[in-house]
Amino acid sequence: MNIFKVLASYNKSFPEEQTSVFLAWLLNPYMEHGLGFVFLKKFISKISDNAELKEKQKEELSKLMDKLETVLRTNENINNLDYSSDIEFNVETAVIDIVIFIENYLFSIENKIYTKSIQDTDQLMKQYEGLKTLYNVEKYEMFIIFLVPTENKDTPDDICSNTKKTYNNLSVRDNDCKAIIEWSDISKIINEIIDEDNKGIITPINEYIRHTLKAFLNFISNDFQGYGFETENDKSGINPLAKGRKNFEQIKEDDKVKYIGVKSGISGLLKMKEEDLSKYKFQFSTGEELANKPNWIKRNIFLLLCNSIINKKFERINEWIELVGSLSSETIYFICKHTEESFYIGIQGGLKNLKEMTEEEIKGKQWKVSTKEKSKHWISKEEYIIIYKKKVDNRDSQDLI
């Protein structure tokens, strides 16, 4: 069994945050994987190979790697290693996936497993500026790492351009460095560890960890995809647990219906127009067998949202908004305009970042929504309306969906 592929086998992309957490776990020598400093040393070695380093900086990194050893005994001439790490690290101007502190070195890692997610070409620059504001720049040498999917001949030119533009937009001071690491480099590290374990070069790896590393290696090689699953167009085009298809009016009249299947779930339903609801025939079930399944909506929520779309008035938002996940910027604006109830939008960098986005950047975004202001990166619907209207909606539009 490949647990990573299992977790990725649902009708959404595998979250990049999950790979960041697993990578941070491997990079932390004090975690229970039993690899000690092996993975961390090899990762720093890749940075040394890929970064634009001066000779002195290469020597310093080499000395750092010499310190990354597990010792049985210590004496007064050997200092304990000053190490710490964090994930989803907030630096005011941005959130960084992984940050590692070793002695006077700071490693900032921004992780992308999908090329399509490389959109904010100023992201690395914002992270670096935030780190410089937060920390004494004289204390740390900073390594800003951009971990990206491996490019191949099929990678679109605009995606390659975004990767390069994001990297090139980052300018660092002389004492700091930047580097691009590809996920194929992570695969090489894992292969090296497995090979060295086989040859007895490193301390033997626990069999469970060995299996986990091989599963992750396979997951990377398959572009972080899960197992294939039956879609709406497969075979008969209907879930075997569904009882058939009905349109909105039929579902409204049949109180035996319990759950309704909608492509992309609540976010997909909110993108539909009023005329689509009467024409489209949704899969439905009359029992609980599809409860809590991805893309299946409870009847009362389905009817509430359909009526909200038709009447252009969103009420009882608290009953469904936490179930959504994320919504497109246009859908969020549509809801903002047609509700008197309060809710919040989660935007990396908060209101300041939204104000700096261009029209095209805003239109291409998806954001999480909630009735709670979870951090300073969450802004109110009123703030969102003002910026969206100024940047995007200059028309007297009644319906943006």
Backbone hydrogen bonds in HBPLUS format (Angstrom, degrees):
<---DONOR---> <-ACCEPTOR-->    atom                        ^
c    i                          cat <-CA-CA->   ^        H-A-AA   ^      H-
h    n   atom  resd res      DA  || num        DHA   H-A  angle D-A-AA Bond
n    s   type  num  typ     dist DA aas  dist angle  dist       angle   num
A0006-VAL N   A0002-ASN O   3.04 MM   4  6.35 153.2  2.12 152.4 160.9     1
A0007-LEU N   A0003-ILE O   3.02 MM   4  6.20 163.1  2.05 146.0 149.4     2
A0008-ALA N   A0004-PHE O   3.09 MM   4  6.27 131.3  2.33 136.1 149.1     3
A0009-SER N   A0006-VAL O   3.10 MM   3  5.24 163.1  2.13 108.7 113.5     4
A0012-LYS N   A0010-TYR O   2.72 MM   2  5.62 139.5  1.88  96.5  92.4     5
A0018-GLN N   A0015-PRO O   3.10 MM   3  5.57 139.0  2.28 107.4 117.0     6
A0019-THR N   A0016-GLU O   3.12 MM   3  5.39 120.6  2.49 102.7 116.4     7
A0020-SER N   A0016-GLU O   3.05 MM   4  6.37 151.4  2.13 150.5 159.5     8
A0021-VAL N   A0017-GLU O   2.99 MM   4  6.27 154.7  2.05 146.6 152.3     9
A0022-PHE N   A0018-GLN O   3.11 MM   4  6.37 161.2  2.15 145.1 149.8    10
A0023-LEU N   A0019-THR O   2.87 MM   4  6.01 160.2  1.91 146.7 152.6    11
A0024-ALA N   A0020-SER O   2.85 MM   4  6.02 160.4  1.89 149.4 155.0    12
A0025-TRP N   A0021-VAL O   3.00 MM   4  6.20 146.8  2.11 142.2 151.3    13
A0026-LEU N   A0022-PHE O   3.04 MM   4  6.40 152.8  2.12 147.3 153.7    14
A0027-LEU N   A0023-LEU O   2.94 MM   4  6.20 149.2  2.04 148.8 157.9    15
A0028-ASN N   A0024-ALA O   3.10 MM   4  6.20 123.6  2.43 137.3 149.8    16
A0028-ASN N   A0025-TRP O   3.36 MM   3  5.32 144.9  2.50  95.1 104.7    17
A0031-MET N   A0028-ASN O   3.23 MM   3  5.78 169.0  2.25 122.1 122.3    18
A0038-VAL N   A0035-LEU O   3.12 MM   3  5.67 159.2  2.17 139.5 137.8    19
A0041-LYS N   A0037-PHE O   2.82 MM   4  5.91 166.1  1.84 162.7 166.0    20
A0042-LYS N   A0038-VAL O   3.15 MM   4  6.36 162.5  2.19 149.7 154.2    21
A0043-PHE N   A0039-PHE O   2.94 MM   4  6.15 149.9  2.03 149.4 158.3    22
A0044-ILE N   A0040-LEU O   2.98 MM   4  6.24 161.5  2.01 153.5 157.7    23
A0045-SER N   A0041-LYS O   2.92 MM   4  6.14 146.9  2.03 142.5 152.5    24
A0046-LYS N   A0042-LYS O   3.03 MM   4  6.32 145.6  2.16 139.7 147.6    25
A0047-ILE N   A0043-PHE O   3.07 MM   4  6.46 149.7  2.16 144.3 152.8    26
A0048-SER N   A0044-ILE O   2.91 MM   4  6.22 157.9  1.96 148.2 153.9    27
A0049-ASP N   A0045-SER O   3.00 MM   4  6.30 144.0  2.13 141.2 150.9    28
A0050-ASN N   A0046-LYS O   2.93 MM   4  6.11 147.9  2.03 146.7 155.2    29
A0051-ALA N   A0047-ILE O   2.78 MM   4  5.59 154.9  1.84 159.4 161.4    30
A0057-GLN N   A0054-LYS O   3.04 MM   3  5.22 118.2  2.43 100.3 115.4    31
A0058-LYS N   A0054-LYS O   3.03 MM   4  6.40 152.4  2.11 154.3 162.5    32
A0059-GLU N   A0055-GLU O   3.05 MM   4  6.34 154.4  2.12 147.1 153.8    33
A0060-GLU N   A0056-LYS O   2.98 MM   4  6.26 152.4  2.05 144.5 152.2    34
A0061-LEU N   A0057-GLN O   2.95 MM   4  6.19 157.3  2.00 148.3 153.7    35
A0062-SER N   A0058-LYS O   2.96 MM   4  6.14 152.8  2.03 143.9 151.7    36
A0063-LYS N   A0059-GLU O   2.98 MM   4  6.28 152.2  2.06 145.1 152.2    37
A0064-LEU N   A0060-GLU O   2.92 MM   4  6.21 150.1  2.01 143.8 152.5    38
A0065-MET N   A0061-LEU O   2.90 MM   4  6.21 159.4  1.95 150.6 155.2    39
A0066-ASP N   A0062-SER O   3.09 MM   4  6.38 141.7  2.24 139.3 149.6    40
A0067-LYS N   A0064-LEU O   2.93 MM   3  5.20 135.1  2.14 102.4 115.2    41
A0068-LEU N   A0065-MET O   3.12 MM   3  5.11 140.8  2.28  96.3 107.5    42
A0069-GLU N   A0067-LYS O   2.81 MM   2  5.64 134.0  2.02 109.3  94.6    43
A0078-ILE N   A0075-ASN O   2.97 MM   3  5.53 165.8  1.99 120.6 125.3    44
A0103-GLU N   A0082-ASP O   2.78 MM  21  5.01 163.8  1.81 149.2 154.9    45
A0084-SER N   A0101-PHE O   2.95 MM  17  5.19 146.5  2.06 147.3 151.7    46
A0101-PHE N   A0084-SER O   2.76 MM  17  5.19 174.7  1.76 158.8 160.7    47
A0086-ASP N   A0099-VAL O   2.84 MM  13  5.31 144.5  1.96 152.4 161.5    48
A0099-VAL N   A0086-ASP O   2.91 MM  13  5.31 161.5  1.94 153.7 155.4    49
A0088-GLU N   A0097-ASP O   2.99 MM   9  4.73 149.3  2.09 121.5 125.0    50
A0089-PHE N   A0096-ILE O   2.73 MM   7  4.92 145.7  1.85 157.4 152.4    51
A0096-ILE N   A0089-PHE O   2.78 MM   7  4.92 166.3  1.80 140.7 142.9    52
A0091-VAL N   A0094-ALA O   2.94 MM   3  5.54 179.3  1.94 167.0 166.8    53
A0093-THR N   A0091-VAL O   2.68 MM   2  5.62 141.2  1.83 109.5  96.3    54
A0098-ILE N   A0109-ILE O   3.16 MM  11  5.07 153.0  2.23 148.1 151.5    55
A0109-ILE N   A0098-ILE O   2.81 MM  11  5.07 171.5  1.81 162.1 161.1    56
A0100-ILE N   A0107-PHE O   2.85 MM   7  5.02 158.6  1.89 143.5 150.9    57
A0107-PHE N   A0100-ILE O   2.78 MM   7  5.02 169.8  1.79 154.9 158.5    58
A0102-ILE N   A0105-TYR O   2.96 MM   3  5.18 162.2  1.99 144.3 150.2    59
A0105-TYR N   A0102-ILE O   2.77 MM   3  5.18 156.8  1.82 132.7 140.4    60
A0141-GLU N   A0104-ASN O   2.87 MM  37  6.35 153.5  1.94 155.2 161.8    61
A0106-LEU N   A0141-GLU O   2.89 MM  35  6.04 160.5  1.92 155.3 153.5    62
A0143-PHE N   A0106-LEU O   2.76 MM  37  6.12 159.6  1.80 167.5 172.0    63
A0108-SER N   A0143-PHE O   2.83 MM  35  6.09 166.4  1.85 160.7 165.4    64
A0145-ILE N   A0108-SER O   2.64 MM  37  5.80 173.2  1.64 176.6 178.1    65
A0110-GLU N   A0145-ILE O   2.92 MM  35  6.25 167.8  1.94 166.8 167.6    66
A0147-LEU N   A0110-GLU O   2.89 MM  37  5.96 158.1  1.93 155.0 161.6    67
A0112-LYS N   A0147-LEU O   2.80 MM  35  5.99 144.1  1.93 153.5 165.5    68
A0117-SER N   A0114-TYR O   3.10 MM   3  5.59 152.5  2.18 110.5 118.4    69
A0118-ILE N   A0115-THR O   3.16 MM   3  5.67 167.7  2.18 116.3 119.5    70
A0123-GLN N   A0120-ASP O   3.10 MM   3  5.45 161.7  2.13 119.5 120.4    71
A0126-LYS N   A0122-ASP O   2.94 MM   4  6.19 157.2  2.00 157.2 163.5    72
A0127-GLN N   A0123-GLN O   3.03 MM   4  6.29 155.3  2.09 149.0 155.8    73
A0128-TYR N   A0124-LEU O   2.92 MM   4  6.14 162.5  1.95 151.6 156.1    74
A0129-GLU N   A0125-MET O   2.93 MM   4  6.12 164.3  1.96 151.1 155.4    75
A0130-GLY N   A0126-LYS O   2.97 MM   4  6.06 151.8  2.05 140.0 148.1    76
A0131-LEU N   A0127-GLN O   2.95 MM   4  6.23 152.7  2.02 147.9 155.0    77
A0132-LYS N   A0128-TYR O   2.99 MM   4  6.26 159.1  2.03 151.0 156.4    78
A0133-THR N   A0129-GLU O   3.07 MM   4  6.26 145.6  2.19 141.5 150.4    79
A0134-LEU N   A0130-GLY O   3.00 MM   4  6.15 148.9  2.10 143.0 151.7    80
A0135-TYR N   A0131-LEU O   2.94 MM   4  5.98 151.1  2.02 153.3 158.9    81
A0139-LYS N   A0136-ASN O   2.95 MM   3  5.48 147.9  2.06 112.9 122.3    82
A0177-CYS N   A0142-MET O   2.88 MM  35  6.35 161.9  1.91 163.0 168.4    83
A0144-ILE N   A0177-CYS O   2.92 MM  33  6.34 164.5  1.94 151.7 152.1    84
A0179-ALA N   A0144-ILE O   3.06 MM  35  6.47 151.2  2.15 156.2 155.5    85
A0146-PHE N   A0179-ALA O   2.93 MM  33  6.28 165.5  1.95 162.5 167.2    86
A0181-ILE N   A0146-PHE O   2.97 MM  35  6.06 159.8  2.01 135.4 141.8    87
A0148-VAL N   A0181-ILE O   2.92 MM  33  6.40 151.3  2.00 153.4 162.4    88
A0183-TRP N   A0148-VAL O   2.93 MM  35  6.11 138.2  2.11 154.7 160.2    89
A0155-THR N   A0152-ASN O   3.06 MM   3  5.42 162.8  2.09 113.2 118.7    90
A0159-ILE N   A0156-PRO O   3.14 MM   3  5.36 127.2  2.44 101.0 114.1    91
A0160-CYS N   A0156-PRO O   3.12 MM   4  6.50 165.4  2.14 156.7 160.0    92
A0161-SER N   A0157-ASP O   2.86 MM   4  6.04 153.4  1.93 145.9 154.2    93
A0162-ASN N   A0158-ASP O   2.99 MM   4  6.18 148.1  2.09 136.5 144.0    94
A0163-THR N   A0159-ILE O   3.04 MM   4  6.37 158.4  2.09 154.4 159.4    95
A0164-LYS N   A0160-CYS O   3.04 MM   4  6.30 168.8  2.05 153.2 155.8    96
A0165-LYS N   A0161-SER O   2.77 MM   4  5.88 155.6  1.83 148.4 156.4    97
A0166-THR N   A0162-ASN O   2.89 MM   4  5.93 162.4  1.92 146.3 150.8    98
A0167-TYR N   A0163-THR O   3.10 MM   4  6.29 160.0  2.14 145.8 151.3    99
A0168-ASN N   A0164-LYS O   2.75 MM   4  5.87 163.3  1.77 150.4 155.9   100
A0169-ASN N   A0165-LYS O   2.83 MM   4  5.84 139.9  1.99 144.2 153.5   101
A0170-LEU N   A0167-TYR O   3.19 MM   3  5.59 154.8  2.25 106.7 114.3   102
A0176-ASP N   A0173-ARG O   3.05 MM   3  5.49 150.6  2.14 113.9 122.8   103
A0185-ASP N   A0182-GLU O   2.81 MM   3  5.35 142.6  1.95 111.8 122.5   104
A0187-SER N   A0183-TRP O   3.04 MM   4  6.41 152.4  2.12 143.7 151.1   105
A0188-LYS N   A0184-SER O   2.99 MM   4  6.27 148.6  2.09 138.6 146.7   106
A0189-ILE N   A0185-ASP O   3.03 MM   4  6.34 151.4  2.11 143.8 151.1   107
A0190-ILE N   A0186-ILE O   3.04 MM   4  6.36 163.2  2.07 153.1 156.5   108
A0191-ASN N   A0187-SER O   2.89 MM   4  6.14 162.3  1.93 151.5 156.9   109
A0192-GLU N   A0188-LYS O   2.89 MM   4  6.06 156.4  1.94 147.2 153.6   110
A0193-ILE N   A0189-ILE O   2.99 MM   4  6.29 155.7  2.05 150.0 156.2   111
A0194-ILE N   A0190-ILE O   2.97 MM   4  6.25 164.4  2.00 155.2 158.9   112
A0195-ASP N   A0191-ASN O   2.90 MM   4  6.05 160.0  1.94 149.4 155.4   113
A0196-GLU N   A0192-GLU O   2.84 MM   4  5.99 159.9  1.88 149.4 155.1   114
A0197-ASP N   A0193-ILE O   2.90 MM   4  6.05 144.6  2.03 142.4 152.3   115
A0198-ASN N   A0194-ILE O   3.03 MM   4  6.30 154.5  2.10 143.8 150.2   116
A0199-LYS N   A0195-ASP O   3.08 MM   4  6.37 145.5  2.20 143.3 152.6   117
A0201-ILE N   A0196-GLU O   2.83 MM   5  4.99 146.5  1.95 153.6 155.2   118
A0200-GLY N   A0197-ASP O   3.18 MM   3  5.08 154.1  2.25  98.5 106.3   119
A0209-ILE N   A0206-ASN O   3.06 MM   3  5.31 115.6  2.50 102.6 117.6   120
A0210-ARG N   A0206-ASN O   2.92 MM   4  6.23 158.7  1.96 157.0 164.1   121
A0211-HIS N   A0207-GLU O   3.01 MM   4  6.22 160.3  2.05 145.3 150.0   122
A0212-THR N   A0208-TYR O   2.95 MM   4  6.20 154.7  2.01 144.7 152.1   123
A0213-LEU N   A0209-ILE O   2.85 MM   4  6.08 160.2  1.89 154.6 159.0   124
A0214-LYS N   A0210-ARG O   3.04 MM   4  6.28 159.2  2.08 149.8 155.3   125
A0215-ALA N   A0211-HIS O   2.89 MM   4  6.11 150.0  1.98 146.3 155.1   126
A0216-PHE N   A0212-THR O   2.91 MM   4  6.15 157.6  1.97 148.9 154.7   127
A0217-LEU N   A0213-LEU O   2.88 MM   4  6.07 152.4  1.96 144.9 153.1   128
A0218-ASN N   A0214-LYS O   3.01 MM   4  6.21 157.2  2.06 143.7 148.9   129
A0219-PHE N   A0215-ALA O   2.93 MM   4  6.16 149.7  2.02 142.3 151.4   130
A0220-ILE N   A0216-PHE O   2.91 MM   4  6.19 154.3  1.98 150.7 156.2   131
A0221-SER N   A0217-LEU O   3.06 MM   4  6.32 163.9  2.09 148.1 152.4   132
A0222-ASN N   A0218-ASN O   3.06 MM   4  6.27 131.0  2.31 140.0 152.2   133
A0224-PHE N   A0219-PHE O   2.88 MM   5  5.11 154.8  1.94 158.4 157.8   134
A0223-ASP N   A0220-ILE O   2.94 MM   3  5.19 145.7  2.05 120.7 119.1   135
A0225-GLN N   A0222-ASN O   3.21 MM   3  5.82 143.1  2.35 114.4 122.6   136
A0234-ASP N   A0231-THR O   3.04 MM   3  5.28 158.2  2.09 108.6 115.6   137
A0237-GLY N   A0234-ASP O   2.59 MM   3  5.00 148.1  1.69 149.0 146.3   138
A0242-ALA N   A0239-ASN O   2.86 MM   3  5.26 157.3  1.91 115.8 123.5   139
A0243-LYS N   A0284-PHE O   2.79 MM  41  5.95 164.5  1.81 161.4 166.5   140
A0284-PHE N   A0244-GLY O   3.13 MM  40  6.01 140.7  2.29 148.9 150.8   141
A0246-LYS N   A0282-PHE O   2.86 MM  36  5.33 149.9  1.95 143.5 150.3   142
A0282-PHE N   A0246-LYS O   2.71 MM  36  5.33 148.8  1.81 146.0 139.1   143
A0251-ILE N   A0247-ASN O   2.97 MM   4  6.24 158.8  2.02 158.2 164.9   144
A0248-PHE N   A0277-LEU O   3.43 MM  29  5.73 163.0  2.47 161.1 156.5   145
A0252-LYS N   A0248-PHE O   2.85 MM   4  6.04 151.7  1.93 149.3 158.1   146
A0253-GLU N   A0249-GLU O   3.13 MM   4  6.36 139.9  2.29 139.8 148.8   147
A0254-ASP N   A0250-GLN O   3.12 MM   4  6.22 127.7  2.40 139.0 152.1   148
A0254-ASP N   A0251-ILE O   3.29 MM   3  5.16 139.0  2.47  94.0 105.1   149
A0257-VAL N   A0254-ASP O   3.30 MM   3  6.00 164.5  2.33 116.4 120.1   150
A0258-LYS N   A0285-SER O   2.79 MM  27  5.82 174.7  1.79 154.9 156.5   151
A0299-ARG N   A0258-LYS O   2.96 MM  41  5.39 152.4  2.04 148.0 142.9   152
A0259-TYR N   A0285-SER O   3.35 MM  26  5.32 161.2  2.39 131.1 135.7   153
A0285-SER N   A0259-TYR O   2.92 MM  26  5.32 148.1  2.02 150.4 154.1   154
A0260-ILE N   A0297-ILE O   2.86 MM  37  5.21 158.9  1.90 144.6 151.0   155
A0297-ILE N   A0260-ILE O   2.80 MM  37  5.21 167.1  1.82 150.2 150.3   156
A0261-GLY N   A0283-GLN O   2.88 MM  22  5.08 164.7  1.90 133.7 138.9   157
A0262-VAL N   A0295-ASN O   2.88 MM  33  5.50 167.3  1.90 166.4 170.3   158
A0265-GLY N   A0262-VAL O   2.79 MM   3  4.98 150.8  1.88 137.9 132.8   159
A0268-GLY N   A0264-SER O   3.28 MM   4  4.63 150.5  2.38 103.9 106.0   160
A0268-GLY N   A0265-GLY O   3.08 MM   3  5.29 121.4  2.43 101.0 115.3   161
A0269-LEU N   A0265-GLY O   2.99 MM   4  6.35 153.9  2.06 151.9 160.0   162
A0270-LEU N   A0266-ILE O   2.96 MM   4  6.19 157.7  2.01 152.9 158.1   163
A0271-LYS N   A0268-GLY O   3.22 MM   3  5.33 146.8  2.33  99.2 108.8   164
A0272-MET N   A0269-LEU O   3.05 MM   3  5.43 157.6  2.10 111.3 118.3   165
A0276-ASP N   A0273-LYS O   2.99 MM   3  5.22 129.9  2.25 101.9 115.7   166
A0277-LEU N   A0274-GLU O   3.19 MM   3  5.50 132.6  2.43 103.0 114.3   167
A0280-TYR N   A0276-ASP O   2.79 MM   4  5.69 168.9  1.80 160.1 162.5   168
A0291-ALA N   A0288-GLU O   3.09 MM   3  5.20 167.5  2.10 113.5 115.2   169
A0293-LYS N   A0290-LEU O   3.33 MM   3  5.45 157.3  2.38 124.3 121.2   170
A0296-TRP N   A0293-LYS O   3.18 MM   3  5.68 152.2  2.26 141.6 137.7   171
A0301-ILE N   A0298-LYS O   3.09 MM   3  5.53 122.1  2.44 110.0 123.7   172
A0302-PHE N   A0298-LYS O   2.93 MM   4  6.15 162.1  1.96 157.5 163.4   173
A0303-LEU N   A0299-ARG O   2.88 MM   4  6.10 167.4  1.90 160.7 162.3   174
A0304-LEU N   A0300-ASN O   3.06 MM   4  6.11 154.2  2.13 135.6 143.2   175
A0305-LEU N   A0301-ILE O   2.96 MM   4  6.16 160.9  2.00 153.2 157.0   176
A0306-CYS N   A0302-PHE O   2.95 MM   4  6.14 161.1  1.98 150.8 156.6   177
A0307-ASN N   A0303-LEU O   2.95 MM   4  6.05 166.8  1.97 150.5 154.1   178
A0308-SER N   A0304-LEU O   3.02 MM   4  6.18 142.8  2.16 135.9 146.6   179
A0309-ILE N   A0305-LEU O   2.93 MM   4  6.23 153.1  2.01 149.9 155.9   180
A0310-ILE N   A0306-CYS O   2.98 MM   4  6.24 164.7  2.00 152.7 156.8   181
A0311-ASN N   A0307-ASN O   2.85 MM   4  5.87 165.8  1.87 147.3 151.9   182
A0312-LYS N   A0308-SER O   2.77 MM   4  5.37 115.9  2.18 130.7 145.1   183
A0313-LYS N   A0308-SER O   3.09 MM   5  4.96 145.3  2.21 130.0 139.4   184
A0314-PHE N   A0338-HIS O   2.66 MM  24  5.93 167.5  1.68 164.3 168.8   185
A0319-GLU N   A0316-ARG O   3.02 MM   3  5.75 162.5  2.05 120.7 125.9   186
A0320-TRP N   A0317-ILE O   3.11 MM   3  5.84 161.0  2.14 122.5 127.0   187
A0321-ILE N   A0317-ILE O   3.00 MM   4  5.75 165.4  2.02 177.0 178.0   188
A0323-LEU N   A0320-TRP O   2.95 MM   3  5.43 152.9  2.03 115.8 124.6   189
A0324-VAL N   A0321-ILE O   3.31 MM   3  5.46 162.9  2.35 105.8 110.8   190
A0327-LEU N   A0367-TRP O   2.82 MM  40  5.51 156.5  1.87 148.6 147.5   191
A0367-TRP N   A0327-LEU O   2.89 MM  40  5.51 155.6  1.95 155.6 154.4   192
A0332-ILE N   A0328-SER O   3.01 MM   4  6.29 162.3  2.04 156.5 161.4   193
A0329-SER N   A0365-LYS O   3.10 MM  36  5.76 137.5  2.29 160.4 152.4   194
A0333-TYR N   A0329-SER O   3.06 MM   4  6.27 155.2  2.12 142.8 149.3   195
A0334-PHE N   A0330-GLU O   2.93 MM   4  6.20 153.6  2.00 147.3 154.7   196
A0335-ILE N   A0331-THR O   3.02 MM   4  6.32 159.3  2.07 151.8 156.3   197
A0336-CYS N   A0332-ILE O   2.88 MM   4  6.11 160.9  1.91 150.6 156.6   198
A0337-LYS N   A0333-TYR O   3.00 MM   4  6.20 158.3  2.04 150.8 155.0   199
A0338-HIS N   A0335-ILE O   3.04 MM   3  5.14 132.8  2.27  99.1 112.4   200
A0381-LYS N   A0343-PHE O   3.16 MM  38  5.96 129.2  2.43 173.1 161.1   201
A0344-TYR N   A0370-SER O   2.69 MM  26  5.33 167.5  1.70 170.4 174.7   202
A0370-SER N   A0344-TYR O   3.03 MM  26  5.33 151.0  2.12 145.3 149.2   203
A0345-ILE N   A0379-ILE O   2.83 MM  34  5.36 158.8  1.87 154.2 161.0   204
A0379-ILE N   A0345-ILE O   2.88 MM  34  5.36 158.6  1.93 149.1 149.2   205
A0346-GLY N   A0368-LYS O   2.90 MM  22  5.25 168.1  1.91 144.5 148.6   206
A0347-ILE N   A0377-HIS O   2.95 MM  30  5.56 167.8  1.96 151.6 150.8   207
A0350-GLY N   A0347-ILE O   2.67 MM   3  4.97 158.8  1.71 137.8 138.3   208
A0353-ASN N   A0349-GLY O   3.43 MM   4  4.90 159.2  2.48 112.7 114.1   209
A0354-LEU N   A0350-GLY O   3.14 MM   4  6.49 158.4  2.19 151.3 157.8   210
A0355-LYS N   A0351-LEU O   3.00 MM   4  6.21 157.0  2.06 152.4 157.7   211
A0356-GLU N   A0353-ASN O   3.10 MM   3  5.16 130.3  2.36  96.5 109.9   212
A0357-MET N   A0354-LEU O   3.23 MM   3  5.30 151.2  2.32 101.1 109.4   213
A0362-ILE N   A0358-THR O   3.04 MM   4  6.29 161.7  2.07 154.1 158.3   214
A0363-LYS N   A0359-GLU O   2.98 MM   4  6.19 165.6  2.00 153.5 157.6   215
A0364-GLY N   A0360-GLU O   3.17 MM   4  6.25 136.6  2.37 140.0 149.6   216
A0365-LYS N   A0362-ILE O   3.15 MM   3  5.42 168.5  2.17 114.4 117.4   217
A0378-TRP N   A0375-SER O   3.09 MM   3  5.64 165.4  2.11 117.1 120.1   218
A0384-TYR N   A0380-SER O   3.06 MM   4  6.35 158.0  2.11 148.6 155.2   219
A0385-ILE N   A0381-LYS O   2.88 MM   4  6.10 159.5  1.93 150.8 155.3   220
A0386-ILE N   A0382-GLU O   3.29 MM   4  6.52 162.8  2.32 145.9 149.1   221
A0387-ILE N   A0383-GLU O   3.29 MM   4  6.59 167.7  2.30 152.7 154.6   222
A0388-TYR N   A0384-TYR O   2.87 MM   4  5.98 172.1  1.88 161.8 164.5   223
A0389-LYS N   A0385-ILE O   2.87 MM   4  5.83 163.7  1.90 149.7 154.9   224
A0390-LYS N   A0386-ILE O   3.15 MM   4  6.24 153.2  2.23 139.4 146.5   225
A0391-LYS N   A0387-ILE O   2.87 MM   4  6.00 159.5  1.91 154.7 160.4   226
A0392-VAL N   A0388-TYR O   2.71 MM   4  5.38 161.7  1.75 148.1 154.3   227
A0393-ASP N   A0388-TYR O   3.10 MM   5  6.36 155.0  2.17 137.2 144.5   228
A0394-ASN N   A0392-VAL O   3.06 MM   2  5.98 126.8  2.35 109.6  94.4   229
